Amino acid sequence: MKKNLKRMISYYKPYMKVFWTDMFFAFLASAVALIIPLMVRYITSNIDEIKAGGDINKILIIGAILIGLVLVHFVSKFYISYIGHVMGSKMEYDMRAEIFAHYQKLSFSFYDEQKVGKLMSRITNDLFDISELLHHGPENLAISAVKLIGAFIILSSISKYLCIAAFVLVPIMFVYAYFINKRMRRAFKENRVKIAEINSQIEDNLSGIRVVKSFANEEIEKEKFKHGNDGFLKAKKNSYFYMGFFHSGMTAFTMLINVAVIMSGGVMLVKDMVSVPDFIAFLLYINVFTEPVQTLIDFTEQFQNGYTGFERFVEILEINPDIADSPDATMLTDVKGDISFRDVSFRYNDAAHRVLRHINLDVSAGEYIALVGSSGGGKTTLCSLIPRFYDVTGGVITIDGKDIRSVTLKSLRDNIGIVQQDVYLFAGTVFENISYGKPGSTKEEVIEAAKLANAHDFIMELPNGYDTDIGQRGIKLSGGQKQRLSIARVFLKNPPILIFDEATSALDNESENIVKESLEKLAKNRTTFVIAHRLSTIRNAQRIIVLTENGIEESGTHDELLAKNGVYAQLYKWTG
């Protein structure tokens, strides 16, 4: 906990000037609250003298001072509420930027194990509560400390006996708070987990809403959500149970303090141990004293929310990317496209068996290679190793003789273009999605890339041409249209190495022919890997590699492999 608190405090560093000004105004507001009861005591103590002299001016002067104090309090509170909140929001901004940047660094293996809704919860709900704690926490502690210490000193000076009566319950109150607080913390942490699970369910449901409706499974989804919602409610009930004990107990203690003072004060008044003005001032200060106690109660709840959120925030930041640049990584430049696999093996973290075993393969610059084989043979995995989406668990992959682990990830991936079966388009316009392939590209460059991808004509038929909004994940476009936009994006990138991962398998025949033409145009003079489902689409490949669980079973042209009458010939009979 000490380590996390130290890390949390570090986020104040860029805003120390604002922080200390905020603290100054917090102290000032507290001081004003302490002065006002003293003014009341002065008037009540000297009322006979003021009446005898008929000196109303003294009361007017006190009134003017009180109005001045109110103005000081107003300015102090405004600064705390406005500038202080902005400071908290800026720290939230910094943390959100930090965790988002960290998300970008984490490798595919991390996302294989995570749900998007849970990751979103850490960047929204958790960070909001953290920023509230970072803003209000020190300020509430400062105000409470000033009021408690100030009230204690003033109360002691008024009457030591009344002061003892007021503070006798305070140690018991803090012991009570300590034990309930521990249970509250565990309950709030459980809430965080349940909120993340619900967010994940909602994200999953809304992303797949078309599948849900196509199977008429709305009731099943409601039931699944009900299960998660019930778990969240149970966790909430548990946290509110302890919160209820905490709040009601602390409120009871503050009321008992008032009761103790009233009873003790009544006895002391009867025995002339305290004067009426002092007793009135004491009662006013008891309220000044109990207010920061209530503030501390609220702070405890706020601390539980904020700190448990910060723990979850740190959990993500402390996950190191599996794949990162080596300290001496160099830029990959002037790429020709010679790729070699040397005794390459790979398996996923949770896999008991190896997906790839001792793969040896040399691909010349500009060569068109097709990868075929049964599902689970490792075709997609083999291609995912080239841009280092995953790292080999054995062996070496080189590009132009350089180990891909010795070059920077950005320069490696800048030289590789990927067209997948499951096209991902971002919410936005056609132009924005194509230009994603080369940020900062001109309209002319985007149009040229679209023409090469056979996409220009259908784009011009859209309501606003290249400025047409295509909806979430390009929902307003057909499968073939989306695929051509993804190809245009790669044309614009203009990489020397290409990977086509079953890029036409989900398309109808007409769309497939158009997209196939675009892909062949794109592949010209580039080192190309094609993962094929329908073997008829890769007859013209310069070399076909047949991958199975045993590794590379066969290699050759379409005609050579058919003549062997081996694995490829059997696959061709089934799928060709």
MARLOMAR-589857 format. One line per field, with one value per residue (C-alpha): residue in three letters; x, y, z; residue number from 1. Coordinates in steps of 0.05 Angstrom, whole numbers, padded with zeros to 5 digits. Example, Ala and Ser with C-alpha at 12.3 -4.5 7.8 and 13.67 -1.06 7.14 Angstrom:
aa c(Ala Ser)
east c(00246 00273)
north c(-00090 -00021)
up c(00156 00143)
i c(1 2)
END
This chain:
aa c(Met Lys Lys Asn Leu Lys Arg Met Ile Ser Tyr Tyr Lys Pro Tyr Met Lys Val Phe Trp Thr Asp Met Phe Phe Ala Phe Leu Ala Ser Ala Val Ala Leu Ile Ile Pro Leu Met Val Arg Tyr Ile Thr Ser Asn Ile Asp Glu Ile Lys Ala Gly Gly Asp Ile Asn Lys Ile Leu Ile Ile Gly Ala Ile Leu Ile Gly Leu Val Leu Val His Phe Val Ser Lys Phe Tyr Ile Ser Tyr Ile Gly His Val Met Gly Ser Lys Met Glu Tyr Asp Met Arg Ala Glu Ile Phe Ala His Tyr Gln Lys Leu Ser Phe Ser Phe Tyr Asp Glu Gln Lys Val Gly Lys Leu Met Ser Arg Ile Thr Asn Asp Leu Phe Asp Ile Ser Glu Leu Leu His His Gly Pro Glu Asn Leu Ala Ile Ser Ala Val Lys Leu Ile Gly Ala Phe Ile Ile Leu Ser Ser Ile Ser Lys Tyr Leu Cys Ile Ala Ala Phe Val Leu Val Pro Ile Met Phe Val Tyr Ala Tyr Phe Ile Asn Lys Arg Met Arg Arg Ala Phe Lys Glu Asn Arg Val Lys Ile Ala Glu Ile Asn Ser Gln Ile Glu Asp Asn Leu Ser Gly Ile Arg Val Val Lys Ser Phe Ala Asn Glu Glu Ile Glu Lys Glu Lys Phe Lys His Gly Asn Asp Gly Phe Leu Lys Ala Lys Lys Asn Ser Tyr Phe Tyr Met Gly Phe Phe His Ser Gly Met Thr Ala Phe Thr Met Leu Ile Asn Val Ala Val Ile Met Ser Gly Gly Val Met Leu Val Lys Asp Met Val Ser Val Pro Asp Phe Ile Ala Phe Leu Leu Tyr Ile Asn Val Phe Thr Glu Pro Val Gln Thr Leu Ile Asp Phe Thr Glu Gln Phe Gln Asn Gly Tyr Thr Gly Phe Glu Arg Phe Val Glu Ile Leu Glu Ile Asn Pro Asp Ile Ala Asp Ser Pro Asp Ala Thr Met Leu Thr Asp Val Lys Gly Asp Ile Ser Phe Arg Asp Val Ser Phe Arg Tyr Asn Asp Ala Ala His Arg Val Leu Arg His Ile Asn Leu Asp Val Ser Ala Gly Glu Tyr Ile Ala Leu Val Gly Ser Ser Gly Gly Gly Lys Thr Thr Leu Cys Ser Leu Ile Pro Arg Phe Tyr Asp Val Thr Gly Gly Val Ile Thr Ile Asp Gly Lys Asp Ile Arg Ser Val Thr Leu Lys Ser Leu Arg Asp Asn Ile Gly Ile Val Gln Gln Asp Val Tyr Leu Phe Ala Gly Thr Val Phe Glu Asn Ile Ser Tyr Gly Lys Pro Gly Ser Thr Lys Glu Glu Val Ile Glu Ala Ala Lys Leu Ala Asn Ala His Asp Phe Ile Met Glu Leu Pro Asn Gly Tyr Asp Thr Asp Ile Gly Gln Arg Gly Ile Lys Leu Ser Gly Gly Gln Lys Gln Arg Leu Ser Ile Ala Arg Val Phe Leu Lys Asn Pro Pro Ile Leu Ile Phe Asp Glu Ala Thr Ser Ala Leu Asp Asn Glu Ser Glu Asn Ile Val Lys Glu Ser Leu Glu Lys Leu Ala Lys Asn Arg Thr Thr Phe Val Ile Ala His Arg Leu Ser Thr Ile Arg Asn Ala Gln Arg Ile Ile Val Leu Thr Glu Asn Gly Ile Glu Glu Ser Gly Thr His Asp Glu Leu Leu Ala Lys Asn Gly Val Tyr Ala Gln Leu Tyr Lys Trp Thr Gly)
east c(00000 00057 00086 00019 00007 00076 00061 -00007 00025 00074 00016 00014 00084 00065 00011 00047 00035 -00040 -00039 -00007 -00053 -00112 -00085 -00077 -00150 -00171 -00134 -00165 -00236 -00224 -00196 -00259 -00303 -00263 -00267 -00342 -00361 -00309 -00347 -00412 -00377 -00350 -00420 -00454 -00399 -00401 -00475 -00487 -00430 -00454 -00526 -00503 -00460 -00510 -00451 -00483 -00421 -00384 -00437 -00435 -00359 -00366 -00419 -00372 -00316 -00364 -00386 -00312 -00299 -00359 -00328 -00260 -00296 -00333 -00269 -00234 -00290 -00296 -00221 -00225 -00288 -00266 -00190 -00182 -00230 -00194 -00129 -00161 -00187 -00118 -00088 -00144 -00126 -00053 -00070 -00119 -00066 -00015 -00059 -00083 -00011 00005 -00054 -00022 00044 00013 00018 -00034 -00024 -00050 -00113 -00124 -00139 -00177 -00248 -00256 -00310 -00264 -00208 -00256 -00278 -00207 -00200 -00268 -00301 -00237 -00201 -00260 -00259 -00184 -00187 -00240 -00195 -00133 -00171 -00214 -00170 -00113 -00161 -00211 -00155 -00126 -00193 -00209 -00141 -00146 -00217 -00203 -00139 -00166 -00231 -00193 -00148 -00206 -00250 -00194 -00186 -00261 -00269 -00223 -00279 -00326 -00268 -00256 -00331 -00329 -00266 -00275 -00313 -00265 -00215 -00272 -00300 -00234 -00225 -00296 -00279 -00214 -00247 -00307 -00262 -00222 -00285 -00309 -00245 -00253 -00326 -00309 -00255 -00307 -00352 -00298 -00292 -00367 -00374 -00319 -00355 -00421 -00386 -00355 -00423 -00455 -00397 -00401 -00476 -00478 -00420 -00456 -00527 -00538 -00520 -00565 -00624 -00611 -00617 -00675 -00635 -00653 -00682 -00618 -00577 -00624 -00614 -00538 -00540 -00586 -00535 -00480 -00527 -00547 -00474 -00463 -00524 -00499 -00431 -00465 -00509 -00447 -00410 -00472 -00481 -00412 -00422 -00488 -00453 -00398 -00443 -00495 -00442 -00402 -00464 -00485 -00417 -00422 -00491 -00466 -00411 -00465 -00506 -00444 -00430 -00502 -00508 -00439 -00453 -00520 -00488 -00432 -00482 -00519 -00454 -00429 -00369 -00382 -00416 -00474 -00434 -00378 -00429 -00462 -00393 -00375 -00438 -00422 -00351 -00376 -00411 -00346 -00312 -00364 -00366 -00294 -00310 -00367 -00318 -00270 -00327 -00341 -00266 -00261 -00314 -00280 -00213 -00240 -00268 -00207 -00154 -00185 -00191 -00117 -00097 -00132 -00100 -00030 -00045 -00049 00012 00054 00040 00101 00091 00112 00140 00182 00242 00309 00355 00400 00344 00358 00313 00293 00306 00310 00273 00277 00233 00277 00246 00276 00248 00304 00281 00220 00175 00117 00063 00013 00019 -00040 -00026 -00001 00026 00066 00028 00090 00147 00216 00195 00250 00229 00263 00221 00255 00240 00178 00158 00083 00074 00009 -00002 -00053 -00073 -00127 -00154 -00106 -00045 -00013 -00021 -00045 00003 00062 00043 00031 00103 00130 00106 00120 00048 00076 00149 00177 00189 00245 00287 00296 00259 00300 00282 00339 00385 00366 00334 00266 00278 00338 00298 00246 00174 00151 00201 00185 00109 00116 00143 00087 00016 -00039 -00107 -00151 -00216 -00247 -00239 -00237 -00259 -00262 -00322 -00313 -00309 -00283 -00225 -00205 -00205 -00163 -00114 -00103 -00053 -00010 -00027 -00022 -00034 -00066 -00135 -00101 -00060 -00122 -00161 -00104 -00101 -00176 -00172 -00117 -00162 -00222 -00258 -00263 -00326 -00369 -00341 -00364 -00434 -00439 -00480 -00418 -00364 -00300 -00332 -00387 -00392 -00390 -00416 -00388 -00341 -00365 -00435 -00463 -00419 -00422 -00368 -00335 -00335 -00304 -00250 -00233 -00225 -00177 -00138 -00136 -00108 -00051 -00040 -00031 00018 00058 00096 00146 00117 00044 00001 -00068 -00104 -00163 -00181 -00235 -00264 -00325 -00345 -00394 -00367 -00375 -00343 -00289 -00268 -00264 -00225 -00180 -00162 -00145 -00102 -00063 -00050 -00026 00018 00057 00132 00121 00138 00068 00040 -00031 -00070 -00121 -00185 -00209 -00150 -00176 -00157 -00083 -00068 -00022 00021 00095 00099 00047 00067 00025 00025 00002 00014 00079 00105 00115 00089 00094 00120 00114 00070 -00003 00012 00072 00032 -00027 00021 00048 -00023 -00008 -00038 -00049 -00084 -00132 -00146 -00158 -00209 -00247 -00243 -00218)
north c(00000 00047 00038 00052 00114 00140 00128 00162 00224 00228 00251 00317 00335 00376 00414 00431 00506 00495 00442 00487 00545 00497 00478 00552 00566 00503 00528 00598 00570 00529 00590 00630 00574 00578 00654 00663 00628 00672 00733 00705 00692 00764 00793 00749 00761 00837 00847 00883 00932 00945 00957 01003 01046 01042 01029 00997 01014 00955 00907 00941 00933 00860 00852 00883 00836 00777 00798 00804 00735 00708 00738 00707 00640 00648 00660 00603 00554 00576 00564 00496 00476 00502 00504 00445 00403 00423 00400 00333 00328 00342 00286 00241 00262 00244 00176 00161 00179 00136 00074 00082 00088 00025 -00011 00004 -00029 -00093 -00152 -00198 -00250 -00199 -00184 -00259 -00264 -00199 -00173 -00104 -00083 -00096 -00056 00001 00001 00014 00074 00106 00088 00074 00137 00182 00158 00165 00238 00253 00225 00262 00328 00323 00277 00324 00384 00347 00323 00394 00426 00371 00377 00453 00450 00393 00422 00493 00472 00430 00489 00538 00488 00475 00549 00557 00498 00440 00400 00408 00392 00326 00310 00325 00285 00224 00187 00205 00147 00096 00127 00119 00046 00032 00067 00027 -00041 -00025 00010 -00054 -00091 -00034 -00035 -00109 -00097 -00037 -00078 -00132 -00078 -00058 -00129 -00136 -00069 -00090 -00157 -00121 -00072 -00132 -00166 -00102 -00091 -00163 -00161 -00095 -00114 -00179 -00151 -00173 -00245 -00242 -00219 -00267 -00325 -00292 -00302 -00237 -00274 -00315 -00251 -00220 -00281 -00278 -00204 -00218 -00266 -00213 -00159 -00203 -00212 -00137 -00124 -00175 -00141 -00073 -00098 -00124 -00057 -00018 -00063 -00042 00029 00032 00008 00059 00120 00105 00089 00152 00195 00164 00180 00254 00259 00226 00279 00333 00296 00291 00365 00386 00343 00363 00436 00435 00409 00461 00518 00498 00496 00561 00525 00555 00619 00621 00657 00604 00548 00577 00586 00514 00486 00525 00497 00427 00434 00460 00399 00347 00375 00353 00286 00278 00301 00246 00197 00218 00217 00145 00123 00166 00136 00065 00081 00119 00073 00008 00041 00061 -00010 -00036 00021 00000 -00073 -00057 -00011 -00065 -00115 -00114 -00123 -00193 -00162 -00099 -00068 -00095 -00042 -00043 -00048 -00016 00010 -00037 00002 -00010 -00075 -00123 -00177 -00239 -00277 -00339 -00384 -00423 -00481 -00440 -00468 -00435 -00449 -00404 -00394 -00438 -00492 -00559 -00576 -00536 -00502 -00498 -00549 -00536 -00497 -00483 -00439 -00390 -00339 -00296 -00222 -00213 -00287 -00304 -00359 -00394 -00429 -00484 -00539 -00562 -00517 -00513 -00527 -00461 -00420 -00356 -00366 -00371 -00305 -00272 -00286 -00244 -00176 -00202 -00203 -00263 -00282 -00349 -00397 -00429 -00412 -00347 -00308 -00260 -00206 -00191 -00229 -00189 -00224 -00189 -00186 -00140 -00086 -00037 -00060 00003 -00003 -00077 -00067 -00006 -00054 -00105 -00098 -00144 -00158 -00202 -00239 -00201 -00129 -00076 -00007 00051 00095 00155 00171 00131 00180 00172 00096 00093 00147 00105 00066 00129 00184 00253 00229 00276 00268 00252 00196 00166 00169 00135 00079 00070 00065 00012 -00027 -00023 00018 00088 00075 00050 00104 00158 00128 00137 00198 00241 00204 00200 00240 00189 00164 00088 00074 00031 -00021 00000 -00029 00012 -00024 -00094 -00146 -00135 -00059 -00064 -00111 -00064 -00006 -00048 -00064 00010 00024 -00025 00004 00072 00042 00011 -00042 -00090 -00150 -00172 -00221 -00240 -00280 -00314 -00245 -00270 -00331 -00294 -00261 -00280 -00299 -00230 -00194 -00246 -00236 -00160 -00166 -00221 -00175 -00120 -00168 -00192 -00120 -00105 -00167 -00150 -00146 -00155 -00214 -00242 -00295 -00318 -00361 -00395 -00432 -00444 -00475 -00455 -00383 -00398 -00440 -00387 -00382 -00390 -00438 -00472 -00493 -00547 -00539 -00593 -00608 -00642 -00578 -00568 -00632 -00611 -00554 -00539 -00510 -00529 -00579 -00609 -00621 -00651 -00699 -00722 -00742 -00728 -00682 -00623 -00667 -00692 -00621 -00599 -00654 -00631 -00556 -00538)
up c(00000 00017 -00053 -00087 -00045 -00063 -00136 -00130 -00099 -00158 -00203 -00165 -00189 -00251 -00212 -00146 -00153 -00161 -00106 -00054 -00073 -00064 00005 00023 00007 00044 00106 00097 00092 00155 00192 00175 00203 00268 00274 00268 00334 00369 00343 00372 00439 00440 00428 00481 00532 00523 00510 00576 00563 00492 00517 00573 00526 00469 00424 00363 00322 00353 00328 00259 00257 00277 00223 00171 00192 00187 00117 00098 00125 00085 00021 00038 00049 -00018 -00057 -00021 -00035 -00108 -00119 -00086 -00125 -00193 -00199 -00152 -00194 -00258 -00226 -00210 -00281 -00309 -00267 -00291 -00362 -00350 -00322 -00377 -00429 -00392 -00388 -00461 -00484 -00443 -00476 -00544 -00521 -00496 -00543 -00574 -00519 -00468 -00508 -00520 -00446 -00434 -00447 -00477 -00427 -00368 -00399 -00413 -00340 -00318 -00363 -00346 -00279 -00241 -00264 -00246 -00174 -00171 -00194 -00142 -00089 -00114 -00114 -00052 -00009 00012 00015 00060 00105 00110 00126 00176 00210 00217 00244 00292 00320 00321 00353 00405 00424 00429 00466 00516 00528 00541 00589 00602 00634 00575 00529 00565 00559 00484 00468 00513 00458 00401 00412 00414 00350 00312 00335 00309 00243 00234 00239 00195 00146 00132 00113 00070 00030 00012 -00007 -00052 -00088 -00102 -00131 -00180 -00206 -00214 -00250 -00299 -00311 -00327 -00374 -00409 -00417 -00445 -00494 -00516 -00525 -00563 -00609 -00627 -00628 -00700 -00682 -00621 -00663 -00720 -00671 -00633 -00569 -00534 -00474 -00466 -00467 -00415 -00371 -00379 -00361 -00302 -00274 -00278 -00252 -00193 -00176 -00179 -00135 -00084 -00081 -00075 -00018 00018 00011 00032 00093 00119 00095 00133 00196 00185 00171 00224 00276 00262 00262 00329 00358 00336 00366 00431 00434 00431 00484 00529 00522 00534 00597 00624 00606 00641 00705 00701 00689 00752 00792 00760 00731 00662 00638 00589 00533 00540 00538 00474 00442 00463 00430 00366 00366 00377 00310 00280 00310 00287 00216 00199 00232 00181 00126 00148 00144 00072 00057 00081 00031 -00023 -00006 -00013 -00081 -00106 -00077 -00101 -00170 -00167 -00148 -00211 -00251 -00227 -00240 -00315 -00316 -00283 -00338 -00382 -00457 -00480 -00543 -00542 -00576 -00553 -00522 -00584 -00636 -00703 -00758 -00814 -00878 -00953 -00947 -01007 -00976 -00968 -00910 -00876 -00822 -00786 -00743 -00720 -00666 -00630 -00580 -00543 -00469 -00453 -00505 -00483 -00553 -00603 -00659 -00703 -00701 -00730 -00791 -00843 -00901 -00948 -00986 -01039 -01048 -01092 -01086 -01082 -01029 -01012 -00945 -00943 -00895 -00848 -00794 -00734 -00777 -00759 -00823 -00789 -00732 -00780 -00813 -00745 -00726 -00784 -00756 -00686 -00662 -00624 -00614 -00634 -00576 -00615 -00677 -00716 -00769 -00812 -00863 -00911 -00864 -00801 -00741 -00734 -00659 -00671 -00707 -00680 -00680 -00716 -00773 -00779 -00782 -00827 -00880 -00875 -00901 -00876 -00907 -00864 -00872 -00814 -00837 -00783 -00804 -00755 -00743 -00789 -00863 -00922 -00929 -00856 -00861 -00924 -00900 -00837 -00880 -00887 -00836 -00867 -00938 -00989 -01020 -01087 -01056 -01023 -01088 -01126 -01074 -01079 -01155 -01150 -01101 -01149 -01096 -01127 -01168 -01110 -01064 -01113 -01112 -01037 -01012 -00996 -01034 -00994 -00938 -00926 -00855 -00857 -00787 -00731 -00762 -00832 -00820 -00878 -00929 -00959 -00945 -01012 -01005 -00936 -00961 -01019 -00970 -00928 -00992 -01010 -00941 -00955 -01025 -00992 -00942 -01000 -00960 -00992 -00954 -00956 -00917 -00941 -00888 -00923 -00950 -00998 -00962 -00935 -01001 -01055 -01123 -01155 -01097 -01093 -01165 -01156 -01092 -01121 -01179 -01129 -01088 -01149 -01168 -01098 -01094 -01157 -01143 -01067 -01022 -01010 -00964 -00979 -00930 -00972 -00955 -01026 -01062 -01130 -01113 -01107 -01169 -01196 -01134 -01148 -01090 -01046 -00975 -00942 -00866 -00818 -00744 -00766 -00799 -00874 -00906 -00979 -01022 -01096 -01151 -01159 -01214 -01178 -01115 -01152 -01187 -01119 -01100 -01027 -00974 -01022 -01073 -01020 -00996 -01067 -01077 -01015 -01022 -01091)
i c(1 2 3 4 5 6 7 8 9 10 11 12 13 14 15 16 17 18 19 20 21 22 23 24 25 26 27 28 29 30 31 32 33 34 35 36 37 38 39 40 41 42 43 44 45 46 47 48 49 50 51 52 53 54 55 56 57 58 59 60 61 62 63 64 65 66 67 68 69 70 71 72 73 74 75 76 77 78 79 80 81 82 83 84 85 86 87 88 89 90 91 92 93 94 95 96 97 98 99 100 101 102 103 104 105 106 107 108 109 110 111 112 113 114 115 116 117 118 119 120 121 122 123 124 125 126 127 128 129 130 131 132 133 134 135 136 137 138 139 140 141 142 143 144 145 146 147 148 149 150 151 152 153 154 155 156 157 158 159 160 161 162 163 164 165 166 167 168 169 170 171 172 173 174 175 176 177 178 179 180 181 182 183 184 185 186 187 188 189 190 191 192 193 194 195 196 197 198 199 200 201 202 203 204 205 206 207 208 209 210 211 212 213 214 215 216 217 218 219 220 221 222 223 224 225 226 227 228 229 230 231 232 233 234 235 236 237 238 239 240 241 242 243 244 245 246 247 248 249 250 251 252 253 254 255 256 257 258 259 260 261 262 263 264 265 266 267 268 269 270 271 272 273 274 275 276 277 278 279 280 281 282 283 284 285 286 287 288 289 290 291 292 293 294 295 296 297 298 299 300 301 302 303 304 305 306 307 308 309 310 311 312 313 314 315 316 317 318 319 320 321 322 323 324 325 326 327 328 329 330 331 332 333 334 335 336 337 338 339 340 341 342 343 344 345 346 347 348 349 350 351 352 353 354 355 356 357 358 359 360 361 362 363 364 365 366 367 368 369 370 371 372 373 374 375 376 377 378 379 380 381 382 383 384 385 386 387 388 389 390 391 392 393 394 395 396 397 398 399 400 401 402 403 404 405 406 407 408 409 410 411 412 413 414 415 416 417 418 419 420 421 422 423 424 425 426 427 428 429 430 431 432 433 434 435 436 437 438 439 440 441 442 443 444 445 446 447 448 449 450 451 452 453 454 455 456 457 458 459 460 461 462 463 464 465 466 467 468 469 470 471 472 473 474 475 476 477 478 479 480 481 482 483 484 485 486 487 488 489 490 491 492 493 494 495 496 497 498 499 500 501 502 503 504 505 506 507 508 509 510 511 512 513 514 515 516 517 518 519 520 521 522 523 524 525 526 527 528 529 530 531 532 533 534 535 536 537 538 539 540 541 542 543 544 545 546 547 548 549 550 551 552 553 554 555 556 557 558 559 560 561 562 563 564 565 566 567 568 569 570 571 572 573 574 575 576)
END
